[in-house]
Amino acid sequence: SDFAAWLREQSLIRRLCPRFNVQGIPKRQRPVFVCLGRLPAEQLYTARKEDAKAGMWIGPLQGAARASRAVEVLNRLFQLRDCSSKTPLGFTEQLQLFDIEPRPGCIRFEIKTCLGPCISGCSRKAYDLQVKRAKLFLTGKSEEPIERLERQMIEAAERRNFEQAAVLREDLRVVQWLGRRVSDIARAKDTYTFVYPVSGTQGQD
């Protein structure tokens, strides 16, 4: 029967440990963490372990490829940078010693998917507002990026731009996947966080 064949397959996988059969096998998939940090202009990024320097992080998550794609999409939606930490950053309210017009390191500022802290293209207040919106999503208090992607996908389909709609559909799937993980973590914190008394040395709990 199909069920017996499935059991036999699982038994052989466990016993032989084939090199490319990694799905569902403990310790064969490395966990990933989604972090929000790297001052002075915070960004979303993935890490193999919790980053103590990050402002916040969620994980561990299984699915490094989906997490990386979700981080890429969210950085674009929230207009956060995704450049290297070595890139010089600044904001409009910071004074410059020399009147030199900086050049962006990528085209994201020109296509309006990044606020451009690498060229002082925004104020600290405007950038921090976007970081705050990202935090709301990572804490399970907002579904703004999911709603935006759904709206963009529907609009692209109505314009008969089906290729763009297909790309937005894949973006929506990875963000929804991350959103479900975030909701699970938030629900677990609310449900399974408690305080219990411990007897103290002075007779107080």
N, CA, C and O of each residue as an XYZ file, in Angstrom:
820
protein
N       0.849     -1.195      0.000
C       0.000      0.000      0.000
C       0.883      1.242      0.000
O       2.091      1.176      0.230
N       0.245      2.370     -0.264
C       0.985      3.633     -0.259
C       1.570      3.924      1.117
O       2.692      4.416      1.236
N       0.797      3.616      2.149
C       1.271      3.892      3.496
C       2.491      3.027      3.844
O       3.444      3.507      4.459
N       2.452      1.766      3.451
C       3.594      0.883      3.714
C       4.826      1.342      2.932
O       5.948      1.285      3.436
N       4.603      1.799      1.691
C       5.729      2.301      0.892
C       6.327      3.547      1.523
O       7.545      3.729      1.520
N       5.472      4.402      2.061
C       5.970      5.623      2.714
C       6.790      5.273      3.951
O       7.850      5.856      4.178
N       6.308      4.329      4.746
C       7.053      3.906      5.931
C       8.399      3.300      5.543
O       9.414      3.562      6.189
N       8.402      2.488      4.481
C       9.648      1.874      4.020
C      10.644      2.943      3.555
O      11.840      2.866      3.836
N      10.119      3.936      2.839
C      10.981      5.020      2.369
C      11.604      5.776      3.543
O      12.798      6.077      3.537
N      10.779      6.080      4.552
C      11.297      6.785      5.720
C      12.336      5.958      6.466
O      13.330      6.493      6.958
N      12.106      4.667      6.547
C      13.058      3.786      7.225
C      14.406      3.768      6.506
O      15.460      3.813      7.141
N      14.358      3.702      5.170
C      15.612      3.686      4.399
C      16.339      5.022      4.500
O      17.567      5.064      4.581
N      15.578      6.111      4.495
C      16.207      7.428      4.617
C      16.918      7.548      5.961
O      18.046      8.036      6.034
N      16.247      7.099      7.028
C      16.862      7.180      8.352
C      18.103      6.296      8.452
O      19.088      6.668      9.089
N      18.051      5.132      7.823
C      19.159      4.183      7.970
C      20.338      4.526      7.065
O      21.492      4.429      7.483
N      20.052      4.928      5.822
C      21.117      5.170      4.851
C      21.595      6.622      4.846
O      22.706      6.905      4.397
N      20.755      7.554      5.348
C      21.096      8.984      5.363
C      21.606      9.474      4.010
O      22.741      9.941      3.922
N      20.799      9.380      2.956
C      21.248      9.859      1.641
C      21.580     11.348      1.693
O      20.950     12.122      2.414
N      22.560     11.714      0.928
C      23.150     13.041      1.031
C      22.156     14.164      0.740
O      22.185     15.202      1.400
N      21.284     13.966     -0.235
C      20.414     15.059     -0.677
C      19.018     15.003     -0.063
O      18.198     15.878     -0.340
N      18.727     14.009      0.755
C      17.439     13.952      1.446
C      17.577     14.664      2.786
O      17.934     14.046      3.789
N      17.295     15.964      2.800
C      17.512     16.760      4.002
C      16.211     17.283      4.592
O      16.196     17.711      5.746
N      15.127     17.262      3.838
C      13.880     17.826      4.333
C      13.304     16.956      5.439
O      13.118     15.751      5.265
N      13.028     17.571      6.565
C      12.407     16.858      7.670
C      13.366     16.044      8.512
O      12.927     15.380      9.452
N      14.654     16.063      8.219
C      15.631     15.291      8.979
C      16.302     16.212      9.982
O      16.891     17.218      9.587
N      16.231     15.895     11.276
C      16.855     16.766     12.280
C      18.349     16.924     12.032
O      19.034     15.989     11.619
N      18.836     18.139     12.298
C      20.250     18.486     12.216
C      20.794     18.479     10.786
O      21.998     18.647     10.587
N      19.931     18.287      9.794
C      20.388     18.349      8.405
C      20.062     19.702      7.781
O      20.561     20.021      6.702
N      19.234     20.493      8.446
C      18.923     21.838      7.981
C      19.348     22.827      9.051
O      18.960     22.704     10.213
N      20.140     23.800      8.658
C      20.619     24.780      9.621
C      19.566     25.855      9.836
O      19.006     26.368      8.868
N      19.287     26.202     11.076
C      18.286     27.240     11.334
C      18.797     28.616     10.939
O      19.999     28.825     10.779
N      17.877     29.538     10.788
C      18.219     30.912     10.412
C      17.411     31.866     11.283
O      16.297     31.548     11.700
N      17.978     33.030     11.553
C      17.313     34.055     12.339
C      17.112     35.285     11.461
O      17.988     35.644     10.674
N      15.965     35.923     11.601
C      15.686     37.181     10.916
C      15.928     38.298     11.928
O      15.286     38.348     12.977
N      16.850     39.182     11.606
C      17.281     40.225     12.540
C      16.966     41.611     11.980
O      16.882     41.811     10.768
N      16.796     42.558     12.898
C      16.618     43.963     12.545
C      17.636     44.760     13.348
O      17.521     44.873     14.569
N      18.623     45.308     12.668
C      19.675     46.017     13.375
C      20.699     46.608     12.424
O      20.386     46.918     11.275
N      21.938     46.765     12.914
C      23.057     47.373     12.203
C      22.883     48.885     12.077
O      22.519     49.415     11.026
N      23.157     49.547     13.186
C      23.105     51.010     13.220
C      24.203     51.604     12.345
O      25.179     50.915     12.046
N      24.074     52.872     11.921
C      23.070     53.858     12.336
C      21.753     53.768     11.577
O      20.751     54.316     12.037
N      21.723     53.105     10.443
C      20.486     52.935      9.673
C      20.152     51.445      9.680
O      20.763     50.661      8.954
N      19.184     51.062     10.498
C      18.871     49.649     10.694
C      18.309     49.030      9.408
O      17.706     49.703      8.572
N      18.532     47.740      9.294
C      18.052     46.994      8.140
C      17.661     45.598      8.578
O      18.056     45.141      9.651
N      16.888     44.925      7.750
C      16.537     43.525      7.978
C      17.590     42.655      7.320
O      18.029     42.931      6.204
N      17.995     41.599      8.022
C      18.979     40.671      7.466
C      18.832     39.315      8.152
O      18.181     39.209      9.192
N      19.432     38.288      7.574
C      19.399     36.953      8.160
C      20.748     36.616      8.763
O      21.783     37.113      8.319
N      20.726     35.771      9.772
C      21.948     35.331     10.435
C      21.773     33.887     10.870
O      20.652     33.428     11.089
N      22.877     33.180     10.992
C      22.830     31.775     11.386
C      22.617     31.585     12.883
O      22.256     30.496     13.329
N      22.841     32.637     13.650
C      22.568     32.576     15.086
C      22.090     33.950     15.525
O      22.258     34.936     14.806
N      21.493     34.009     16.709
C      20.955     35.275     17.186
C      22.071     36.306     17.338
O      23.117     36.038     17.928
N      21.818     37.480     16.793
C      22.805     38.552     16.801
C      22.563     39.438     18.017
O      21.551     40.134     18.093
N      23.496     39.410     18.970
C      23.335     40.190     20.199
C      23.333     41.689     19.924
O      22.802     42.460     20.724
N      23.914     42.112     18.814
C      23.981     43.530     18.480
C      22.714     44.026     17.777
O      22.536     45.232     17.606
N      21.846     43.120     17.375
C      20.624     43.508     16.673
C      19.614     44.088     17.650
O      19.583     43.717     18.824
N      18.794     44.995     17.157
C      17.749     45.562     17.989
C      16.700     44.534     18.363
O      16.166     44.562     19.472
N      16.400     43.624     17.444
C      15.491     42.514     17.705
C      15.738     41.425     16.678
O      16.273     41.678     15.599
N      15.343     40.218     17.025
C      15.461     39.092     16.097
C      14.398     38.066     16.433
O      13.926     37.991     17.567
N      14.022     37.269     15.427
C      13.081     36.176     15.621
C      13.694     34.911     15.061
O      14.442     34.954     14.084
N      13.384     33.804     15.670
C      13.926     32.532     15.231
C      14.146     31.610     16.407
O      13.805     31.953     17.540
N      14.718     30.435     16.151
C      15.220     29.965     14.854
C      14.099     29.543     13.906
O      13.052     29.058     14.336
N      14.338     29.737     12.619
C      13.397     29.373     11.574
C      14.036     28.356     10.652
O      15.242     28.396     10.410
N      13.233     27.450     10.141
C      13.691     26.494      9.144
C      13.295     27.010      7.766
O      12.124     27.297      7.516
N      14.264     27.123      6.887
C      13.994     27.631      5.541
C      14.793     28.884      5.254
O      14.240     29.982      5.189
N      16.103     28.717      5.082
C      16.982     29.870      4.880
C      16.643     30.611      3.589
O      16.687     31.840      3.552
N      16.308     29.878      2.537
C      16.021     30.521      1.252
C      14.769     31.393      1.350
O      14.758     32.526      0.869
N      13.718     30.863      1.973
C      12.488     31.652      2.114
C      12.700     32.857      3.028
O      12.166     33.935      2.767
N      13.474     32.678      4.095
C      13.748     33.790      4.997
C      14.526     34.890      4.280
O      14.234     36.072      4.460
N      15.508     34.512      3.473
C      16.297     35.511      2.739
C      15.427     36.260      1.737
O      15.547     37.476      1.589
N      14.556     35.533      1.052
C      13.656     36.181      0.089
C      12.685     37.114      0.816
O      12.406     38.212      0.334
N      12.172     36.688      1.963
C      11.255     37.535      2.724
C      11.947     38.805      3.200
O      11.356     39.884      3.156
N      13.198     38.688      3.657
C      13.957     39.854      4.101
C      14.177     40.816      2.938
O      14.052     42.029      3.102
N      14.501     40.283      1.773
C      14.700     41.125      0.588
C      13.432     41.902      0.244
O      13.486     43.098     -0.045
N      12.294     41.217      0.278
C      11.021     41.863     -0.051
C      10.660     42.917      0.993
O      10.212     44.007      0.639
N      10.851     42.602      2.273
C      10.479     43.538      3.337
C      11.369     44.772      3.329
O      10.882     45.879      3.556
N      12.659     44.606      3.073
C      13.530     45.770      2.956
C      13.051     46.698      1.842
O      13.114     47.921      1.965
N      12.576     46.100      0.759
C      12.078     46.907     -0.351
C      10.770     47.608      0.014
O      10.587     48.783     -0.304
N       9.858     46.891      0.681
C       8.563     47.472      1.019
C       8.705     48.583      2.058
O       8.036     49.612      1.965
N       9.570     48.376      3.040
C       9.758     49.379      4.080
C      10.821     50.415      3.712
O      11.109     51.316      4.500
N      11.399     50.290      2.529
C      12.405     51.230      2.020
C      13.629     51.308      2.938
O      14.196     52.380      3.150
N      14.018     50.157      3.472
C      15.215     50.071      4.298
C      16.395     49.667      3.431
O      16.220     49.025      2.396
N      17.570     50.035      3.844
C      18.761     49.721      3.062
C      19.072     48.229      3.147
O      18.650     47.555      4.087
N      19.813     47.714      2.162
C      20.307     46.339      2.213
C      21.782     46.282      1.830
O      22.287     45.233      1.431
N      22.471     47.423      1.954
C      23.877     47.493      1.566
C      24.767     47.001      2.707
O      24.291     46.677      3.795
N      26.057     46.953      2.430
C      27.036     46.475      3.396
C      27.134     47.411      4.594
O      26.865     48.608      4.492
N      27.523     46.845      5.727
C      27.712     47.653      6.941
C      28.872     48.628      6.798
O      28.970     49.586      7.565
N      29.756     48.398      5.825
C      30.905     49.274      5.611
C      30.547     50.512      4.788
O      31.372     51.411      4.627
N      29.319     50.557      4.268
C      28.909     51.707      3.464
C      28.724     52.937      4.349
O      28.007     52.861      5.346
N      29.344     54.058      4.019
C      29.135     55.286      4.817
C      27.677     55.724      4.745
O      27.076     55.734      3.670
N      27.112     56.085      5.894
C      25.705     56.451      5.970
C      25.556     57.819      6.627
O      26.406     58.248      7.408
N      24.463     58.489      6.295
C      24.194     59.795      6.881
C      22.751     60.188      6.645
O      22.017     59.518      5.918
N      22.352     61.297      7.276
C      20.987     61.787      7.154
C      21.017     63.270      6.803
O      22.051     63.928      6.926
N      19.883     63.782      6.370
C      19.829     65.144      5.841
C      20.178     66.196      6.893
O      20.701     67.257      6.552
N      19.893     65.916      8.173
C      20.164     66.910      9.205
C      21.624     66.945      9.651
O      22.010     67.802     10.446
N      22.430     66.025      9.147
C      23.845     66.013      9.516
C      24.626     66.983      8.628
O      24.446     67.012      7.410
N      25.483     67.763      9.250
C      26.280     68.734      8.510
C      27.438     68.034      7.812
O      28.004     67.075      8.337
N      27.789     68.524      6.617
C      28.887     67.983      5.842
C      30.045     68.983      5.823
O      29.840     70.190      5.690
N      31.250     68.462      5.957
C      32.429     69.317      5.948
C      32.681     69.890      4.552
O      33.039     71.058      4.400
N      32.487     69.045      3.541
C      32.685     69.471      2.159
C      31.381     69.314      1.393
O      30.612     68.385      1.642
N      31.143     70.214      0.474
C      29.925     70.188     -0.326
C      30.130     69.266     -1.525
O      30.278     69.719     -2.660
N      30.135     67.960     -1.246
C      30.323     66.942     -2.289
C      29.045     66.117     -2.381
O      28.571     65.578     -1.381
N      28.501     66.024     -3.568
C      27.268     65.264     -3.762
C      27.597     63.777     -3.845
O      28.245     63.353     -4.802
N      27.170     62.972     -2.871
C      27.473     61.529     -2.911
C      26.635     60.820     -3.971
O      25.597     61.321     -4.404
N      27.101     59.659     -4.374
C      26.386     58.861     -5.360
C      25.914     57.565     -4.718
O      26.662     56.939     -3.967
N      24.675     57.153     -5.007
C      24.183     55.905     -4.417
C      24.933     54.699     -4.975
O      25.390     54.701     -6.118
N      25.044     53.678     -4.142
C      25.756     52.475     -4.563
C      24.905     51.518     -5.365
O      25.426     50.543     -5.906
N      23.596     51.769     -5.459
C      22.702     50.904     -6.241
C      21.566     51.771     -6.777
O      21.548     52.982     -6.559
N      20.623     51.150     -7.476
C      19.535     51.910     -8.100
C      18.281     51.945     -7.236
O      17.258     52.483     -7.659
N      18.343     51.386     -6.044
C      17.134     51.310     -5.222
C      16.601     52.692     -4.845
O      15.389     52.880     -4.750
N      17.487     53.652     -4.630
C      17.023     55.000     -4.297
C      16.300     55.620     -5.488
O      15.299     56.314     -5.311
N      16.793     55.378     -6.685
C      16.186     55.961     -7.887
C      14.814     55.354     -8.178
O      13.923     56.043     -8.673
N      14.641     54.068     -7.872
C      13.348     53.429     -8.136
C      12.441     53.453     -6.905
O      11.405     52.789     -6.868
N      12.852     54.239     -5.889
C      12.035     54.508     -4.707
C      11.727     53.251     -3.885
O      10.615     53.095     -3.379
N      12.712     52.355     -3.753
C      12.575     51.217     -2.854
C      13.549     51.319     -1.683
O      13.685     50.373     -0.908
N      14.224     52.458     -1.549
C      15.132     52.708     -0.434
C      15.150     54.214     -0.175
O      15.112     55.016     -1.109
N      15.208     54.584      1.095
C      15.233     56.005      1.446
C      16.596     56.644      1.213
O      16.720     57.867      1.273
N      17.615     55.840      0.949
C      18.915     56.365      0.565
C      19.739     56.985      1.674
O      20.219     58.107      1.510
N      19.925     56.299      2.807
C      20.817     56.864      3.826
C      22.277     56.901      3.385
O      23.087     57.598      3.997
N      22.622     56.170      2.345
C      24.005     56.181      1.852
C      24.355     57.516      1.190
O      25.533     57.845      1.047
N      23.335     58.288      0.782
C      23.588     59.594      0.165
C      22.871     60.700      0.943
O      22.621     61.782      0.413
N      22.542     60.411      2.215
C      21.808     61.372      3.049
C      20.503     61.792      2.378
O      20.157     62.973      2.347
N      19.783     60.799      1.838
C      18.566     61.089      1.099
C      17.326     61.218      1.953
O      16.244     61.461      1.419
N      17.443     61.061      3.268
C      16.283     61.142      4.146
C      16.724     61.620      5.520
O      17.914     61.658      5.830
N      15.759     61.978      6.321
C      16.061     62.387      7.691
C      16.068     61.172      8.611
O      15.531     60.116      8.278
N      16.680     61.342      9.760
C      16.693     60.261     10.753
C      15.272     59.910     11.184
O      14.959     58.733     11.366
N      14.408     60.910     11.350
C      13.034     60.672     11.778
C      12.275     59.841     10.755
O      11.543     58.924     11.126
N      12.438     60.150      9.464
C      11.732     59.416      8.408
C      12.206     57.965      8.356
O      11.400     57.051      8.179
N      13.507     57.757      8.511
C      14.026     56.386      8.457
C      13.581     55.586      9.676
O      13.207     54.419      9.552
N      13.619     56.209     10.854
C      13.203     55.516     12.072
C      11.728     55.138     12.025
O      11.323     54.134     12.612
N      10.920     55.942     11.325
C       9.504     55.615     11.176
C       9.332     54.309     10.397
O       8.484     53.486     10.741
N      10.135     54.124      9.352
C      10.072     52.886      8.578
C      10.572     51.695      9.411
O      10.030     50.594      9.317
N      11.595     51.926     10.214
C      12.099     50.865     11.098
C      11.021     50.458     12.099
O      10.863     49.275     12.402
N      10.286     51.436     12.606
C       9.207     51.153     13.555
C       8.121     50.307     12.904
O       7.577     49.403     13.537
N       7.804     50.592     11.649
C       6.790     49.801     10.935
C       7.271     48.369     10.729
O       6.479     47.430     10.808
N       8.563     48.197     10.464
C       9.115     46.851     10.328
C       9.040     46.098     11.651
O       8.748     44.902     11.667
N       9.303     46.788     12.762
C       9.216     46.150     14.076
C       7.793     45.691     14.374
O       7.589     44.624     14.953
N       6.813     46.495     13.981
C       5.422     46.114     14.208
C       5.090     44.817     13.484
O       4.355     43.981     14.011
N       5.626     44.645     12.280
C       5.384     43.394     11.553
C       6.095     42.229     12.229
O       5.519     41.149     12.358
N       7.333     42.428     12.661
C       8.112     41.340     13.265
C       7.600     40.954     14.647
O       7.935     39.882     15.152
N       6.798     41.807     15.260
C       6.206     41.468     16.549
C       4.768     40.961     16.403
O       4.096     40.708     17.403
N       4.303     40.815     15.183
C       2.964     40.283     14.939
C       1.842     41.276     15.169
O       0.688     40.871     15.307
N       2.152     42.579     15.213
C       1.143     43.602     15.478
C       0.656     44.302     14.215
O      -0.204     45.179     14.286
N       1.197     43.924     13.066
C       0.803     44.575     11.818
C       0.945     43.589     10.660
O       1.867     42.774     10.627
N       0.021     43.680      9.721
C       0.075     42.883      8.494
C       0.155     43.793      7.269
O      -0.271     43.422      6.175
N       0.702     44.973      7.470
C       0.775     45.966      6.400
C       1.475     45.439      5.138
O       0.926     45.601      4.048
N       2.674     44.809      5.233
C       3.323     44.353      3.989
C       2.517     43.300      3.238
O       2.536     43.272      2.007
N       1.810     42.438      3.960
C       0.979     41.424      3.301
C      -0.162     42.099      2.544
O      -0.448     41.745      1.400
N      -0.807     43.060      3.177
C      -1.912     43.763      2.530
C      -1.427     44.550      1.314
O      -2.116     44.601      0.295
N      -0.247     45.164      1.415
C       0.289     45.931      0.282
C       0.602     45.025     -0.897
O       0.295     45.361     -2.041
N       1.216     43.868     -0.620
C       1.550     42.938     -1.703
C       0.294     42.384     -2.358
O       0.245     42.231     -3.578
N      -0.714     42.085     -1.563
C      -1.976     41.597     -2.134
C      -2.588     42.643     -3.050
O      -3.070     42.328     -4.138
N      -2.564     43.885     -2.602
C      -3.136     44.982     -3.410
C      -2.342     45.176     -4.696
O      -2.930     45.343     -5.765
N      -1.015     45.156     -4.606
C      -0.180     45.322     -5.795
C      -0.373     44.174     -6.780
O      -0.389     44.391     -7.992
N      -0.521     42.946     -6.262
C      -0.722     41.795     -7.135
C      -2.048     41.896     -7.886
O      -2.109     41.604     -9.080
N      -3.104     42.305     -7.194
C      -4.411     42.444     -7.831
C      -4.376     43.544     -8.886
O      -4.924     43.379     -9.976
N      -3.737     44.658     -8.569
C      -3.643     45.756     -9.531
C      -2.853     45.355    -10.769
O      -3.212     45.733    -11.884
N      -1.767     44.583    -10.580
C      -0.980     44.122    -11.727
C      -1.791     43.168    -12.594
O      -1.703     43.214    -13.821
N      -2.582     42.302    -11.956
C      -3.410     41.369    -12.725
C      -4.508     42.115    -13.488
O      -4.838     41.758    -14.618
N      -5.065     43.146    -12.867
C      -6.103     43.927    -13.556
C      -5.542     44.673    -14.756
O      -6.255     44.903    -15.732
N      -4.265     45.054    -14.692
C      -3.614     45.705    -15.838
C      -3.116     44.682    -16.863
O      -2.511     45.048    -17.872
N      -3.373     43.407    -16.598
C      -2.938     42.293    -17.452
C      -1.414     42.181    -17.500
O      -0.853     41.656    -18.461
N      -0.769     42.665    -16.480
C       0.686     42.505    -16.354
C       0.918     41.243    -15.524
O       1.256     41.305    -14.342
N       0.725     40.092    -16.182
C       0.703     38.822    -15.460
C       2.089     38.396    -14.974
O       2.198     37.704    -13.963
N       3.137     38.796    -15.673
C       4.484     38.450    -15.211
C       4.793     39.142    -13.881
O       5.322     38.518    -12.962
N       4.467     40.412    -13.785
C       4.682     41.129    -12.534
C       3.789     40.561    -11.436
O       4.214     40.448    -10.286
N       2.565     40.205    -11.781
C       1.654     39.623    -10.792
C       2.197     38.302    -10.257
O       2.051     38.002     -9.072
N       2.830     37.504    -11.139
C       3.406     36.231    -10.698
C       4.566     36.455     -9.732
O       4.702     35.734     -8.743
N       5.405     37.456    -10.017
C       6.515     37.780     -9.109
C       5.977     38.250     -7.768
O       6.478     37.843     -6.720
N       4.955     39.108     -7.794
C       4.352     39.599     -6.556
C       3.692     38.464     -5.781
O       3.670     38.482     -4.550
N       3.157     37.483     -6.492
C       2.546     36.336     -5.811
C       3.599     35.560     -5.024
O       3.355     35.149     -3.889
N       4.775     35.359     -5.632
C       5.848     34.661     -4.918
C       6.354     35.493     -3.745
O       6.651     34.948     -2.682
N       6.455     36.817     -3.929
C       6.840     37.684     -2.820
C       5.825     37.580     -1.685
O       6.188     37.525     -0.510
N       4.552     37.556     -2.059
C       3.493     37.467     -1.055
C       3.578     36.160     -0.282
O       3.349     36.147      0.928
N       3.895     35.082     -0.944
C       3.962     33.776     -0.273
C       5.053     33.743      0.795
O       4.829     33.240      1.896
N       6.238     34.278      0.472
C       7.321     34.226      1.453
C       7.049     35.178      2.626
O       7.406     34.875      3.764
N       6.419     36.324      2.350
C       6.095     37.250      3.438
C       4.983     36.665      4.310
O       5.013     36.822      5.530
N       4.012     35.998      3.705
C       2.972     35.329      4.481
C       3.573     34.213      5.334
O       3.180     34.023      6.485
N       4.528     33.478      4.762
C       5.208     32.424      5.529
C       5.890     33.009      6.758
O       5.750     32.477      7.860
N       6.628     34.099      6.576
C       7.293     34.735      7.708
C       6.267     35.312      8.682
O       6.460     35.255      9.896
N       5.182     35.863      8.152
C       4.139     36.406      9.014
C       3.515     35.337      9.900
O       3.209     35.598     11.063
N       3.322     34.126      9.357
C       2.773     33.036     10.173
C       3.740     32.648     11.283
O       3.320     32.379     12.408
N       5.039     32.616     10.971
C       6.035     32.288     12.006
C       6.047     33.363     13.086
O       6.129     33.055     14.275
N       5.965     34.616     12.671
C       5.947     35.725     13.640
C       4.714     35.622     14.532
O       4.806     35.819     15.743
N       3.557     35.315     13.937
C       2.328     35.183     14.725
C       2.425     34.027     15.713
O       1.963     34.139     16.848
N       3.023     32.918     15.285
C       3.195     31.767     16.186
C       4.064     32.141     17.377
O       3.757     31.783     18.514
N       5.152     32.861     17.113
C       6.058     33.263     18.193
C       5.354     34.235     19.144
O       5.467     34.103     20.362
N       4.629     35.208     18.588
C       3.921     36.179     19.432
C       2.860     35.489     20.277
O       2.703     35.812     21.454
N       2.130     34.543     19.690
C       1.096     33.826     20.438
C       1.720     32.963     21.532
O       1.183     32.863     22.635
N       2.855     32.342     21.222
C       3.523     31.524     22.226
C       4.007     32.371     23.397
O       3.905     31.952     24.550
N       4.531     33.556     23.110
C       4.987     34.441     24.184
C       3.817     34.874     25.074
O       3.946     34.925     26.297
N       2.677     35.183     24.449
C       1.518     35.621     25.223
C       0.907     34.475     26.025
O       0.417     34.688     27.134
N       0.933     33.269     25.476
C       0.254     32.136     26.099
C       1.112     31.433     27.141
O       0.621     31.039     28.199
N       2.401     31.278     26.834
C       3.251     30.448     27.685
C       4.238     31.253     28.524
O       5.197     30.689     29.051
N       4.022     32.547     28.656
C       4.854     33.353     29.538
C       4.124     33.531     30.863
O       2.972     33.964     30.889
N       4.785     33.201     31.947
C       4.126     33.253     33.245
C       5.164     33.546     34.325
O       6.369     33.510     34.077
N       4.667     33.835     35.530
C       5.526     34.105     36.687
C       5.184     33.075     37.760
O       4.011     32.859     38.064
N       6.199     32.446     38.329
C       5.974     31.482     39.402
C       6.844     31.843     40.604
O       7.971     32.309     40.436
N       6.329     31.633     41.807
C       7.066     32.044     43.013
C       8.210     31.074     43.347
O       8.105     29.865     43.141
N       9.287     31.638     43.862
C      10.436     30.852     44.325
C      10.709     31.282     45.758
O      10.773     32.477     46.047
N      10.866     30.336     46.640
C      11.116     30.653     48.049
C      12.447     31.365     48.198
O      13.473     30.919     47.685
N      12.407     32.494     48.920
C      13.620     33.274     49.145
C      14.295     32.918     50.458
O      13.767     32.128     51.239
N      15.454     33.497     50.698
C      16.233     33.180     51.911
C      15.677     33.864     53.144
O      15.938     33.414     54.260
N      14.912     34.947     52.977
C      14.369     35.692     54.101
C      12.894     35.382     54.357
O      12.191     36.158     55.004
N      12.435     34.247     53.846
C      11.047     33.866     54.045
C      10.082     34.531     53.091
O       8.869     34.389     53.241
N      10.594     35.252     52.118
C       9.732     35.897     51.131
C       9.847     35.178     49.790
O      10.897     34.639     49.442
N       8.742     35.182     49.047
C       8.727     34.564     47.719
C       9.130     35.577     46.664
O       9.178     35.248     45.479
